[in-house]
Every structure is written in structure tokens, then in C-alpha cells.
Amino acid sequence: MQLAAEDAVFADAVAQQAHQQLIRQVETLERFYTSHYERDVQEPPCVWHSGNARLLDYTTSPRPKNKAVLLVPSLINRYHILDLTEERSFARFLARNGYAVYLLDWGEPGARERQFDCADYVSKHLKQAATWIHAQCDRELSVIGHCMGGVLATGLASHAPELVDELVLLATPWDFHEGVMLPSARDEQTEQGLRQYLDQFDSFPGDHLLAWFYLRDPWVFHDKLEEFDGMDEDSDAHQQFLALEYWVGDAVPVARRVARECFIDWGIHNSLQLDDWRIGRQRVSPEEIDVPCLVVAPKHDRIVPLPAAMALAERIPECSVIQPESGHVGMLVGSGRQKNLLTPLLEWLES
């Protein structure tokens, strides 16, 4: 009887603790969703556009270095992660260090882009933007891609090698059987279900993408609440947190054929790693990329696990590697970004 009484006391204590934690999380959520945040970053001039894609010019030096930089973000988030705030802007950092910096804003799929697959984004937008930069600048071009943008940048280096003098791949997935945004099952039933699900949409909604990422790693939501709960609302950290989370929550839709490639071709069939991605008639093979390459594979990336990114480094012939002690976006905007990414990247670009 005494043991039963002790069990009841313990169960009651656990229930009270869980109830208090739930109340605190609800209050934290309320504070987050009622927090005021507006993106207060002056947008640079648009110097080229095609369809809904725009090329933004971040160059500030009147006499830039003899090297231009083209930044290629992912298709599934806005480009803002490369220009989050005035202080934490990857694009503005490179511009302050004397480079001619251009950032490709994919925008949302318009009437034209809704028919695109990833190869179309490379050949009809990315290639044309790189061609424009070469015509205007007449200097070497370093192409830097982040996440899915790195996949597209790799496609450009393979499809149009004359346009790419250096390639930098930041947290870029290649071997999708290493746990990148995938269901664990890779059978015919899973594939058929995914096809039926994706075929409901003309463009796959951004909020569905966001839910997919959260379902892969539900604890990340808990961790964010814990971090936000302890912040001083007047601190810079609070504003940086809001800037990042508003970027995360502002996922954009993607064309249906792009969604099929990501989830089925890349995810289930691992077509990138198996050299089964073509741009036009040309197969994309990392072994054939013959320009200097830098792969940055964060050790604590919860979106692109280290082996998924290292698959590219192991296949590109002339490739250097950095493995920063950071995560997928922390290397770009986190407090350790200078040590983890910016300084070694500058050293590599200028070597």
C-alpha cells in the first residue's frame, strides 16, 4: 500500500510539472506570435531579371576585385538568409571585402516557372544570370550556392563550365540516402503515395514544406521555444532570433516538377548520387567538374547531415573542405560565423 501511495504522489508531481511546462510553452508561443518584427534591410538594385527571378547587385566598392561572386540560394526559402540583417549579411560581408557581389532571387513560381524542373532553373535562369555577369564585369566568377542552391550551382558548373571559375558549396546535399528531408521508407507504396500527394498541387505550398521539415525533427520546435523563452526582448539576440524565425516561416511554394524531383528522384531514387540528373542531354557528374571547389559541410547540420554533403567533396577532383562547428544556417548568421565560415572562406577565395 505504501508503494502505491508513493507511485500516486510521483505521478501527481509529474502531471503538475508537465502542466506547468505546457502553460509556459503556450505563453512563450503567445509572446513569439505577438512580437513585432519587420524586415528592415535596404534592398540593393535589381540589374537583371527573367520571369520571376531577379539578380540583385550588392557591390559597394567603386573598384571591385578582379573576381565577381554569384550567390545562389535555395528554391524553397527566400534569399534573405544570405542577407538576414545589415549586421548579419553574408552578401554584404563579401561586398565590404571588395567583391562584386550578385545574389539571385528566385522569387515565387510564376506562370513560366510553374512548368520548370530543376534543370530549367539552371539553364533558363541561373545560366543566363551568370552570362549577364560575365558580359558586364569581364572577370572571373565564383559561384556560391547554399543548400539546394548548391545543387543548382553544381549543375551550372557541369552544364556551362565556361561560366564558372570557382565553386563554393555551403551545406549542399548530394547523397540523399544519408537522411536528407526524407521518409525512412523508400518502397513503391511510399513513392506512389508521394506522387498522389504532390499531384494535388500546381505549386507545392510553402507551409506544407515547413510542416515536412518539422515532422522530420519535431524536437527542434521545442528547442526554439526554450531558446526564445530565456531572451531579453530588448536584446540584439531577440531581434536576430525573430529575423531568422520569420525567414524560416516564410517558405515559398515550389513548382510541382521541382517538388517531385526533390522528394522522389533525389529522395527515394538518390538520382544525384547515381549520376541520373541531366540538364538538357548532359548528365551531371561531379567527377567532371574541373574548377577549384570548396565544400563547407557543417558538423551539426540537422537539415543536411555531414555524410550527405561530404558525398560531393569525395567526388569533385579539385576540392577543399571546411567542416565548421555549426549548423545549417548558424554558419551564415550565428555568433560564430566569422570563425566558422567567413574568415576561412575569404582565405580560400583570395588564395
KOLTIZA-831278 format. One record per residue (C-alpha): x, y, z; residue number from 1; residue in one letter; chain. Coordinates in nm, 4 decimals, padded with zeros to 6 digits. Layout:
<zavos>
+----------+----------+----------+-----+----+----+
!        X !        Y !        Z !   i ! aa ! ch !
+----------+----------+----------+-----+----+----+
!        X !        Y !        Z ! NUM !  A !  A !
...
+----------+----------+----------+-----+----+----+
</zavos>
This chain:
<zavos>
+----------+----------+----------+-----+----+----+
!        X !        Y !        Z !   i ! aa ! ch !
+----------+----------+----------+-----+----+----+
!  00.0000 !  00.0000 !  00.0000 !   1 !  M !  A !
!  00.2856 !  00.2351 !  00.0793 !   2 !  Q !  A !
!  00.4394 !  00.1728 ! -00.2647 !   3 !  L !  A !
!  00.1078 !  00.2509 ! -00.4335 !   4 !  A !  A !
!  00.0802 !  00.5754 ! -00.2372 !   5 !  A !  A !
!  00.4331 !  00.6763 ! -00.3360 !   6 !  E !  A !
!  00.3532 !  00.5994 ! -00.7011 !   7 !  D !  A !
!  00.0466 !  00.8211 ! -00.6803 !   8 !  A !  A !
!  00.2483 !  01.1071 ! -00.5317 !   9 !  V !  A !
!  00.5135 !  01.0683 ! -00.8023 !  10 !  F !  A !
!  00.2524 !  01.0583 ! -01.0800 !  11 !  A !  A !
!  00.0850 !  01.3692 ! -00.9406 !  12 !  D !  A !
!  00.4203 !  01.5538 ! -00.9288 !  13 !  A !  A !
!  00.4930 !  01.4563 ! -01.2904 !  14 !  V !  A !
!  00.1475 !  01.5719 ! -01.4013 !  15 !  A !  A !
!  00.1896 !  01.9070 ! -01.2254 !  16 !  Q !  A !
!  00.5325 !  01.9583 ! -01.3803 !  17 !  Q !  A !
!  00.4020 !  01.8717 ! -01.7263 !  18 !  A !  A !
!  00.1081 !  02.1090 ! -01.6812 !  19 !  H !  A !
!  00.3359 !  02.3947 ! -01.5738 !  20 !  Q !  A !
!  00.5694 !  02.3325 ! -01.8668 !  21 !  Q !  A !
!  00.2770 !  02.3304 ! -02.1092 !  22 !  L !  A !
!  00.1490 !  02.6620 ! -01.9707 !  23 !  I !  A !
!  00.4949 !  02.8147 ! -02.0048 !  24 !  R !  A !
!  00.5277 !  02.6930 ! -02.3653 !  25 !  Q !  A !
!  00.1858 !  02.8345 ! -02.4554 !  26 !  V !  A !
!  00.2840 !  03.1690 ! -02.3009 !  27 !  E !  A !
!  00.6141 !  03.1628 ! -02.4908 !  28 !  T !  A !
!  00.4293 !  03.0906 ! -02.8162 !  29 !  L !  A !
!  00.1954 !  03.3822 ! -02.7491 !  30 !  E !  A !
!  00.4915 !  03.6163 ! -02.6901 !  31 !  R !  A !
!  00.6562 !  03.4979 ! -03.0102 !  32 !  F !  A !
!  00.3480 !  03.5418 ! -03.2285 !  33 !  Y !  A !
!  00.2714 !  03.8826 ! -03.0824 !  34 !  T !  A !
!  00.6319 !  04.0026 ! -03.1185 !  35 !  S !  A !
!  00.6692 !  04.2816 ! -03.3688 !  36 !  H !  A !
!  00.9232 !  04.2256 ! -03.6426 !  37 !  Y !  A !
!  00.9622 !  04.3901 ! -03.9804 !  38 !  E !  A !
!  01.2468 !  04.3211 ! -04.2182 !  39 !  R !  A !
!  01.4408 !  04.6475 ! -04.2159 !  40 !  D !  A !
!  01.7101 !  04.5888 ! -04.4758 !  41 !  V !  A !
!  01.7545 !  04.8146 ! -04.7758 !  42 !  Q !  A !
!  01.7216 !  04.6042 ! -05.0881 !  43 !  E !  A !
!  02.0001 !  04.6540 ! -05.3446 !  44 !  P !  A !
!  01.9198 !  04.7404 ! -05.7067 !  45 !  P !  A !
!  01.7904 !  04.4761 ! -05.9450 !  46 !  C !  A !
!  02.0185 !  04.4651 ! -06.2506 !  47 !  V !  A !
!  01.8687 !  04.1719 ! -06.4436 !  48 !  W !  A !
!  01.5517 !  03.9662 ! -06.4401 !  49 !  H !  A !
!  01.3932 !  03.6735 ! -06.6182 !  50 !  S !  A !
!  01.0420 !  03.5608 ! -06.5368 !  51 !  G !  A !
!  01.0110 !  03.5992 ! -06.1597 !  52 !  N !  A !
!  01.3857 !  03.5673 ! -06.0994 !  53 !  A !  A !
!  01.5916 !  03.8782 ! -06.0231 !  54 !  R !  A !
!  01.9632 !  03.9489 ! -05.9919 !  55 !  L !  A !
!  02.0440 !  04.1867 ! -05.7055 !  56 !  L !  A !
!  02.3692 !  04.3842 ! -05.7094 !  57 !  D !  A !
!  02.5321 !  04.4211 ! -05.3649 !  58 !  Y !  A !
!  02.8576 !  04.5668 ! -05.4952 !  59 !  T !  A !
!  02.9723 !  04.8677 ! -05.2940 !  60 !  T !  A !
!  03.3368 !  04.9102 ! -05.3910 !  61 !  S !  A !
!  03.3934 !  05.1577 ! -05.6778 !  62 !  P !  A !
!  03.6830 !  04.9361 ! -05.7897 !  63 !  R !  A !
!  03.5921 !  04.5746 ! -05.7087 !  64 !  P !  A !
!  03.8461 !  04.2956 ! -05.7027 !  65 !  K !  A !
!  03.9173 !  04.1001 ! -06.0177 !  66 !  N !  A !
!  03.6619 !  03.8429 ! -05.9170 !  67 !  K !  A !
!  03.2824 !  03.8545 ! -05.9080 !  68 !  A !  A !
!  03.0658 !  03.6437 ! -05.6795 !  69 !  V !  A !
!  02.7254 !  03.4987 ! -05.7670 !  70 !  L !  A !
!  02.5218 !  03.3809 ! -05.4660 !  71 !  L !  A !
!  02.2654 !  03.1074 ! -05.5301 !  72 !  V !  A !
!  02.0072 !  03.0440 ! -05.2542 !  73 !  P !  A !
!  01.7680 !  02.7526 ! -05.2236 !  74 !  S !  A !
!  01.4420 !  02.7464 ! -05.4170 !  75 !  L !  A !
!  01.2327 !  02.6630 ! -05.1113 !  76 !  I !  A !
!  01.3196 !  02.9644 ! -04.8949 !  77 !  N !  A !
!  01.3615 !  03.3307 ! -04.9715 !  78 !  R !  A !
!  01.7104 !  03.4626 ! -05.0374 !  79 !  Y !  A !
!  01.7013 !  03.6575 ! -04.7091 !  80 !  H !  A !
!  01.9161 !  03.4003 ! -04.5272 !  81 !  I !  A !
!  02.2085 !  03.5375 ! -04.7299 !  82 !  L !  A !
!  02.1090 !  03.8926 ! -04.6330 !  83 !  D !  A !
!  01.9329 !  03.8485 ! -04.3000 !  84 !  L !  A !
!  02.0131 !  04.1828 ! -04.1355 !  85 !  T !  A !
!  02.2584 !  04.4644 ! -04.2049 !  86 !  E !  A !
!  02.4946 !  04.3183 ! -03.9435 !  87 !  E !  A !
!  02.4476 !  03.9514 ! -04.0320 !  88 !  R !  A !
!  02.4514 !  03.9556 ! -04.4092 !  89 !  S !  A !
!  02.6684 !  03.7103 ! -04.5988 !  90 !  F !  A !
!  02.6219 !  03.9103 ! -04.9201 !  91 !  A !  A !
!  02.7132 !  04.2444 ! -04.7622 !  92 !  R !  A !
!  03.0157 !  04.0905 ! -04.5896 !  93 !  F !  A !
!  03.1613 !  03.9855 ! -04.9244 !  94 !  L !  A !
!  03.0790 !  04.3262 ! -05.0732 !  95 !  A !  A !
!  03.2535 !  04.5035 ! -04.7835 !  96 !  R !  A !
!  03.5597 !  04.2949 ! -04.8596 !  97 !  N !  A !
!  03.5805 !  04.4359 ! -05.2092 !  98 !  G !  A !
!  03.3996 !  04.1819 ! -05.4245 !  99 !  Y !  A !
!  03.1444 !  04.2478 ! -05.6956 ! 100 !  A !  A !
!  02.8551 !  04.0560 ! -05.5375 ! 101 !  V !  A !
!  02.5369 !  03.9452 ! -05.7101 ! 102 !  Y !  A !
!  02.2552 !  03.7475 ! -05.5480 ! 103 !  L !  A !
!  01.9945 !  03.5564 ! -05.7460 ! 104 !  L !  A !
!  01.6452 !  03.5973 ! -05.6009 ! 105 !  D !  A !
!  01.4354 !  03.3143 ! -05.7443 ! 106 !  W !  A !
!  01.1077 !  03.4718 ! -05.6363 ! 107 !  G !  A !
!  00.7948 !  03.2553 ! -05.6389 ! 108 !  E !  A !
!  00.6972 !  03.0385 ! -05.9364 ! 109 !  P !  A !
!  00.5088 !  03.2452 ! -06.1905 ! 110 !  G !  A !
!  00.3205 !  03.1239 ! -06.4959 ! 111 !  A !  A !
!  00.6502 !  03.0344 ! -06.6639 ! 112 !  R !  A !
!  00.8290 !  02.8802 ! -06.3658 ! 113 !  E !  A !
!  00.5357 !  02.6577 ! -06.2691 ! 114 !  R !  A !
!  00.6396 !  02.4364 ! -06.5615 ! 115 !  Q !  A !
!  01.0064 !  02.4257 ! -06.4563 ! 116 !  F !  A !
!  01.2072 !  02.1411 ! -06.3189 ! 117 !  D !  A !
!  01.5467 !  02.1957 ! -06.1551 ! 118 !  C !  A !
!  01.7299 !  02.1673 ! -06.4869 ! 119 !  A !  A !
!  01.5134 !  02.4506 ! -06.6228 ! 120 !  D !  A !
!  01.6097 !  02.6708 ! -06.3288 ! 121 !  Y !  A !
!  01.9749 !  02.6084 ! -06.4134 ! 122 !  V !  A !
!  01.9551 !  02.6532 ! -06.7903 ! 123 !  S !  A !
!  01.6896 !  02.9271 ! -06.8131 ! 124 !  K !  A !
!  01.7634 !  03.1438 ! -06.5088 ! 125 !  H !  A !
!  02.0957 !  03.0633 ! -06.3426 ! 126 !  L !  A !
!  02.2947 !  03.0245 ! -06.6635 ! 127 !  K !  A !
!  02.1517 !  03.3451 ! -06.8070 ! 128 !  Q !  A !
!  02.2298 !  03.5400 ! -06.4910 ! 129 !  A !  A !
!  02.5899 !  03.4136 ! -06.4930 ! 130 !  A !  A !
!  02.6187 !  03.5042 ! -06.8606 ! 131 !  T !  A !
!  02.4980 !  03.8574 ! -06.7848 ! 132 !  W !  A !
!  02.7563 !  03.8975 ! -06.5065 ! 133 !  I !  A !
!  03.0377 !  03.7842 ! -06.7356 ! 134 !  H !  A !
!  02.9279 !  04.0289 ! -07.0049 ! 135 !  A !  A !
!  02.9079 !  04.3206 ! -06.7607 ! 136 !  Q !  A !
!  03.2108 !  04.2506 ! -06.5402 ! 137 !  C !  A !
!  03.4563 !  04.0670 ! -06.7652 ! 138 !  D !  A !
!  03.6221 !  03.8978 ! -06.4660 ! 139 !  R !  A !
!  03.6410 !  03.5575 ! -06.3009 ! 140 !  E !  A !
!  03.3202 !  03.4359 ! -06.1423 ! 141 !  L !  A !
!  03.2950 !  03.2469 ! -05.8138 ! 142 !  S !  A !
!  02.9571 !  03.0773 ! -05.7784 ! 143 !  V !  A !
!  02.8491 !  03.0159 ! -05.4169 ! 144 !  I !  A !
!  02.5411 !  02.8019 ! -05.3538 ! 145 !  G !  A !
!  02.3664 !  02.7318 ! -05.0237 ! 146 !  H !  A !
!  02.1728 !  02.4086 ! -04.9633 ! 147 !  C !  A !
!  01.9577 !  02.3363 ! -05.2707 ! 148 !  M !  A !
!  02.1212 !  02.6394 ! -05.4315 ! 149 !  G !  A !
!  02.4469 !  02.4448 ! -05.4134 ! 150 !  G !  A !
!  02.2886 !  02.1608 ! -05.6106 ! 151 !  V !  A !
!  02.1853 !  02.4092 ! -05.8809 ! 152 !  L !  A !
!  02.5325 !  02.5700 ! -05.8742 ! 153 !  A !  A !
!  02.6872 !  02.2251 ! -05.9233 ! 154 !  T !  A !
!  02.4554 !  02.1765 ! -06.2180 ! 155 !  G !  A !
!  02.5737 !  02.5052 ! -06.3666 ! 156 !  L !  A !
!  02.9418 !  02.4096 ! -06.3253 ! 157 !  A !  A !
!  02.8702 !  02.0859 ! -06.5109 ! 158 !  S !  A !
!  02.6366 !  02.2274 ! -06.7763 ! 159 !  H !  A !
!  02.8211 !  02.5541 ! -06.8527 ! 160 !  A !  A !
!  03.1795 !  02.5187 ! -06.7220 ! 161 !  P !  A !
!  03.2908 !  02.8223 ! -06.9199 ! 162 !  E !  A !
!  03.0862 !  03.0419 ! -06.6845 ! 163 !  L !  A !
!  03.2213 !  02.9100 ! -06.3529 ! 164 !  V !  A !
!  03.5788 !  02.9770 ! -06.2406 ! 165 !  D !  A !
!  03.5335 !  02.8684 ! -05.8784 ! 166 !  E !  A !
!  03.2609 !  02.6791 ! -05.6974 ! 167 !  L !  A !
!  03.1673 !  02.7062 ! -05.3278 ! 168 !  V !  A !
!  02.9048 !  02.4690 ! -05.1884 ! 169 !  L !  A !
!  02.7576 !  02.5552 ! -04.8488 ! 170 !  L !  A !
!  02.5689 !  02.2730 ! -04.6731 ! 171 !  A !  A !
!  02.4820 !  02.1209 ! -05.0104 ! 172 !  T !  A !
!  02.3135 !  01.7782 ! -05.0135 ! 173 !  P !  A !
!  02.4106 !  01.5208 ! -05.2721 ! 174 !  W !  A !
!  02.3701 !  01.1715 ! -05.1286 ! 175 !  D !  A !
!  02.0031 !  01.1774 ! -05.0258 ! 176 !  F !  A !
!  02.0164 !  00.8310 ! -04.8753 ! 177 !  H !  A !
!  02.2042 !  00.9921 ! -04.5880 ! 178 !  E !  A !
!  01.8870 !  01.1277 ! -04.4307 ! 179 !  G !  A !
!  01.8042 !  01.4488 ! -04.6157 ! 180 !  V !  A !
!  01.4383 !  01.5580 ! -04.5768 ! 181 !  M !  A !
!  01.3111 !  01.2050 ! -04.6431 ! 182 !  L !  A !
!  01.0701 !  00.9450 ! -04.5160 ! 183 !  P !  A !
!  01.2537 !  00.6401 ! -04.3897 ! 184 !  S !  A !
!  01.0641 !  00.4097 ! -04.6275 ! 185 !  A !  A !
!  01.1734 !  00.4024 ! -04.9913 ! 186 !  R !  A !
!  00.9357 !  00.1485 ! -05.1419 ! 187 !  D !  A !
!  00.6788 !  00.1567 ! -05.4221 ! 188 !  E !  A !
!  00.3943 !  00.2297 ! -05.1826 ! 189 !  Q !  A !
!  00.5739 !  00.5332 ! -05.0385 ! 190 !  T !  A !
!  00.6570 !  00.6609 ! -05.3855 ! 191 !  E !  A !
!  00.3010 !  00.6170 ! -05.5097 ! 192 !  Q !  A !
!  00.1634 !  00.7979 ! -05.2064 ! 193 !  G !  A !
!  00.4051 !  01.0861 ! -05.2552 ! 194 !  L !  A !
!  00.3145 !  01.1170 ! -05.6240 ! 195 !  R !  A !
! -00.0571 !  01.1343 ! -05.5426 ! 196 !  Q !  A !
!  00.0102 !  01.3875 ! -05.2696 ! 197 !  Y !  A !
!  00.2285 !  01.6126 ! -05.4882 ! 198 !  L !  A !
! -00.0016 !  01.5894 ! -05.7898 ! 199 !  D !  A !
! -00.2727 !  01.7732 ! -05.5951 ! 200 !  Q !  A !
! -00.0829 !  02.0988 ! -05.6373 ! 201 !  F !  A !
!  00.0131 !  02.3205 ! -05.9277 ! 202 !  D !  A !
!  00.2818 !  02.4622 ! -05.6977 ! 203 !  S !  A !
!  00.3693 !  02.2774 ! -05.3777 ! 204 !  F !  A !
!  00.2747 !  02.5118 ! -05.0880 ! 205 !  P !  A !
!  00.5457 !  02.6572 ! -04.8693 ! 206 !  G !  A !
!  00.3599 !  02.5796 ! -04.5468 ! 207 !  D !  A !
!  00.3490 !  02.2108 ! -04.6443 ! 208 !  H !  A !
!  00.7271 !  02.2203 ! -04.6892 ! 209 !  L !  A !
!  00.7637 !  02.3803 ! -04.3490 ! 210 !  L !  A !
!  00.5471 !  02.1119 ! -04.1882 ! 211 !  A !  A !
!  00.7547 !  01.8437 ! -04.3593 ! 212 !  W !  A !
!  01.0762 !  01.9754 ! -04.2034 ! 213 !  F !  A !
!  00.9198 !  01.9977 ! -03.8590 ! 214 !  Y !  A !
!  00.7879 !  01.6422 ! -03.8852 ! 215 !  L !  A !
!  01.1407 !  01.5229 ! -03.9616 ! 216 !  R !  A !
!  01.2720 !  01.6760 ! -03.6385 ! 217 !  D !  A !
!  00.9871 !  01.7722 ! -03.4029 ! 218 !  P !  A !
!  01.2219 !  01.8483 ! -03.1133 ! 219 !  W !  A !
!  01.3664 !  02.1452 ! -03.2984 ! 220 !  V !  A !
!  01.0418 !  02.3331 ! -03.2236 ! 221 !  F !  A !
!  01.0803 !  02.2602 ! -02.8516 ! 222 !  H !  A !
!  01.4429 !  02.3745 ! -02.8602 ! 223 !  D !  A !
!  01.3453 !  02.7029 ! -03.0248 ! 224 !  K !  A !
!  01.0813 !  02.7701 ! -02.7614 ! 225 !  L !  A !
!  01.3357 !  02.7090 ! -02.4866 ! 226 !  E !  A !
!  01.5817 !  02.9482 ! -02.6515 ! 227 !  E !  A !
!  01.3221 !  03.2216 ! -02.7040 ! 228 !  F !  A !
!  01.1820 !  03.1895 ! -02.3511 ! 229 !  D !  A !
!  01.5084 !  03.2995 ! -02.1928 ! 230 !  G !  A !
!  01.5702 !  03.6038 ! -02.4136 ! 231 !  M !  A !
!  01.5632 !  03.9678 ! -02.3146 ! 232 !  D !  A !
!  01.3136 !  04.1312 ! -02.5508 ! 233 !  E !  A !
!  01.5323 !  04.4416 ! -02.5805 ! 234 !  D !  A !
!  01.8437 !  04.2479 ! -02.6775 ! 235 !  S !  A !
!  02.0020 !  04.2136 ! -03.0201 ! 236 !  D !  A !
!  01.9760 !  03.8359 ! -02.9801 ! 237 !  A !  A !
!  01.5975 !  03.8686 ! -02.9569 ! 238 !  H !  A !
!  01.5791 !  04.0634 ! -03.2834 ! 239 !  Q !  A !
!  01.8174 !  03.8242 ! -03.4583 ! 240 !  Q !  A !
!  01.6051 !  03.5314 ! -03.3400 ! 241 !  F !  A !
!  01.2892 !  03.6915 ! -03.4794 ! 242 !  L !  A !
!  01.4608 !  03.7724 ! -03.8101 ! 243 !  A !  A !
!  01.5708 !  03.4113 ! -03.8516 ! 244 !  L !  A !
!  01.2387 !  03.2579 ! -03.7481 ! 245 !  E !  A !
!  01.0389 !  03.4876 ! -03.9742 ! 246 !  Y !  A !
!  01.2652 !  03.3729 ! -04.2591 ! 247 !  W !  A !
!  01.2091 !  03.0076 ! -04.1676 ! 248 !  V !  A !
!  00.8322 !  03.0558 ! -04.1539 ! 249 !  G !  A !
!  00.8198 !  03.2370 ! -04.4875 ! 250 !  D !  A !
!  00.8765 !  02.9289 ! -04.7021 ! 251 !  A !  A !
!  00.7821 !  02.9815 ! -05.0674 ! 252 !  V !  A !
!  00.5927 !  02.7402 ! -05.2933 ! 253 !  P !  A !
!  00.7871 !  02.5352 ! -05.5449 ! 254 !  V !  A !
!  00.6873 !  02.4149 ! -05.8888 ! 255 !  A !  A !
!  00.5316 !  02.0698 ! -05.8908 ! 256 !  R !  A !
!  00.8061 !  01.9164 ! -06.1067 ! 257 !  R !  A !
!  01.0694 !  02.0549 ! -05.8685 ! 258 !  V !  A !
!  00.8870 !  01.9030 ! -05.5704 ! 259 !  A !  A !
!  00.8732 !  01.5676 ! -05.7496 ! 260 !  R !  A !
!  01.2471 !  01.5796 ! -05.8124 ! 261 !  E !  A !
!  01.3325 !  01.6667 ! -05.4532 ! 262 !  C !  A !
!  01.1083 !  01.4104 ! -05.2851 ! 263 !  F !  A !
!  01.1052 !  01.1262 ! -05.5383 ! 264 !  I !  A !
!  01.4002 !  01.1477 ! -05.7805 ! 265 !  D !  A !
!  01.6539 !  01.2783 ! -05.5312 ! 266 !  W !  A !
!  01.4974 !  01.1456 ! -05.2128 ! 267 !  G !  A !
!  01.3779 !  00.7971 ! -05.2991 ! 268 !  I !  A !
!  01.5900 !  00.7123 ! -05.6042 ! 269 !  H !  A !
!  01.9007 !  00.9107 ! -05.4990 ! 270 !  N !  A !
!  01.9391 !  01.0284 ! -05.8583 ! 271 !  S !  A !
!  02.2049 !  01.2920 ! -05.7822 ! 272 !  L !  A !
!  02.4456 !  01.0466 ! -05.6241 ! 273 !  Q !  A !
!  02.3751 !  00.7936 ! -05.9024 ! 274 !  L !  A !
!  02.4519 !  01.0498 ! -06.1780 ! 275 !  D !  A !
!  02.0954 !  01.0350 ! -06.3030 ! 276 !  D !  A !
!  02.0301 !  01.4101 ! -06.3201 ! 277 !  W !  A !
!  02.0504 !  01.5664 ! -06.6644 ! 278 !  R !  A !
!  02.0477 !  01.9253 ! -06.7838 ! 279 !  I !  A !
!  01.9442 !  01.9039 ! -07.1450 ! 280 !  G !  A !
!  02.1154 !  01.5909 ! -07.2725 ! 281 !  R !  A !
!  02.4131 !  01.6262 ! -07.0414 ! 282 !  Q !  A !
!  02.4470 !  01.4110 ! -06.7324 ! 283 !  R !  A !
!  02.5634 !  01.5992 ! -06.4211 ! 284 !  V !  A !
!  02.8681 !  01.4199 ! -06.2806 ! 285 !  S !  A !
!  03.0797 !  01.5788 ! -06.0041 ! 286 !  P !  A !
!  03.3920 !  01.3991 ! -06.1292 ! 287 !  E !  A !
!  03.3833 !  01.6118 ! -06.4440 ! 288 !  E !  A !
!  03.3910 !  01.9468 ! -06.2616 ! 289 !  I !  A !
!  03.7408 !  02.0799 ! -06.3261 ! 290 !  D !  A !
!  03.7408 !  02.4115 ! -06.1389 ! 291 !  V !  A !
!  03.8590 !  02.4720 ! -05.7805 ! 292 !  P !  A !
!  03.5826 !  02.3863 ! -05.5364 ! 293 !  C !  A !
!  03.5253 !  02.4455 ! -05.1660 ! 294 !  L !  A !
!  03.2742 !  02.2277 ! -04.9810 ! 295 !  V !  A !
!  03.1547 !  02.3645 ! -04.6468 ! 296 !  V !  A !
!  02.9871 !  02.0831 ! -04.4533 ! 297 !  A !  A !
!  02.8740 !  02.1896 ! -04.1029 ! 298 !  P !  A !
!  02.9228 !  01.9217 ! -03.8392 ! 299 !  K !  A !
!  02.5947 !  01.9959 ! -03.6604 ! 300 !  H !  A !
!  02.3651 !  02.0342 ! -03.9612 ! 301 !  D !  A !
!  02.0198 !  01.8896 ! -03.8837 ! 302 !  R !  A !
!  01.8925 !  01.9521 ! -04.2383 ! 303 !  I !  A !
!  02.1851 !  01.8200 ! -04.4448 ! 304 !  V !  A !
!  02.3769 !  01.5602 ! -04.2427 ! 305 !  P !  A !
!  02.7538 !  01.5650 ! -04.2783 ! 306 !  L !  A !
!  02.7768 !  01.2492 ! -04.4961 ! 307 !  P !  A !
!  02.5126 !  01.3848 ! -04.7358 ! 308 !  A !  A !
!  02.7253 !  01.6948 ! -04.8016 ! 309 !  A !  A !
!  03.0615 !  01.5169 ! -04.7977 ! 310 !  M !  A !
!  02.9451 !  01.2981 ! -05.0863 ! 311 !  A !  A !
!  03.0233 !  01.5903 ! -05.3186 ! 312 !  L !  A !
!  03.3639 !  01.6601 ! -05.1661 ! 313 !  A !  A !
!  03.4619 !  01.2983 ! -05.2218 ! 314 !  E !  A !
!  03.3777 !  01.3159 ! -05.5910 ! 315 !  R !  A !
!  03.4929 !  01.6587 ! -05.7134 ! 316 !  I !  A !
!  03.8602 !  01.6304 ! -05.8161 ! 317 !  P !  A !
!  03.9984 !  01.9685 ! -05.7035 ! 318 !  E !  A !
!  03.8111 !  02.0140 ! -05.3775 ! 319 !  C !  A !
!  03.8925 !  02.1674 ! -05.0399 ! 320 !  S !  A !
!  03.6764 !  02.1036 ! -04.7345 ! 321 !  V !  A !
!  03.5748 !  02.3011 ! -04.4267 ! 322 !  I !  A !
!  03.3706 !  02.1353 ! -04.1513 ! 323 !  Q !  A !
!  03.2635 !  02.4182 ! -03.9198 ! 324 !  P !  A !
!  03.1326 !  02.3585 ! -03.5684 ! 325 !  E !  A !
!  02.7910 !  02.4975 ! -03.6619 ! 326 !  S !  A !
!  02.4571 !  02.4141 ! -03.8175 ! 327 !  G !  A !
!  02.2803 !  02.4637 ! -04.1486 ! 328 !  H !  A !
!  02.2121 !  02.8356 ! -04.1080 ! 329 !  V !  A !
!  02.4190 !  02.9048 ! -03.7972 ! 330 !  G !  A !
!  02.7337 !  02.9110 ! -04.0094 ! 331 !  M !  A !
!  02.5837 !  03.2033 ! -04.2045 ! 332 !  L !  A !
!  02.4205 !  03.4095 ! -03.9291 ! 333 !  V !  A !
!  02.5288 !  03.2627 ! -03.5957 ! 334 !  G !  A !
!  02.7591 !  03.4269 ! -03.3437 ! 335 !  S !  A !
!  03.0479 !  03.2061 ! -03.4565 ! 336 !  G !  A !
!  03.0078 !  03.2820 ! -03.8276 ! 337 !  R !  A !
!  03.3325 !  03.4824 ! -03.8532 ! 338 !  Q !  A !
!  03.5469 !  03.1954 ! -03.7255 ! 339 !  K !  A !
!  03.3416 !  02.9105 ! -03.8696 ! 340 !  N !  A !
!  03.2860 !  03.0385 ! -04.2221 ! 341 !  L !  A !
!  03.3684 !  03.3969 ! -04.3152 ! 342 !  L !  A !
!  03.7409 !  03.4050 ! -04.2382 ! 343 !  T !  A !
!  03.8255 !  03.0647 ! -04.3934 ! 344 !  P !  A !
!  03.6100 !  03.1435 ! -04.6963 ! 345 !  L !  A !
!  03.7932 !  03.4715 ! -04.7583 ! 346 !  L !  A !
!  04.1262 !  03.2946 ! -04.7226 ! 347 !  E !  A !
!  04.0185 !  03.0378 ! -04.9817 ! 348 !  W !  A !
!  03.8804 !  03.2958 ! -05.2250 ! 349 !  L !  A !
!  04.1968 !  03.5023 ! -05.2045 ! 350 !  E !  A !
!  04.4442 !  03.2138 ! -05.2151 ! 351 !  S !  A !
+----------+----------+----------+-----+----+----+
</zavos>
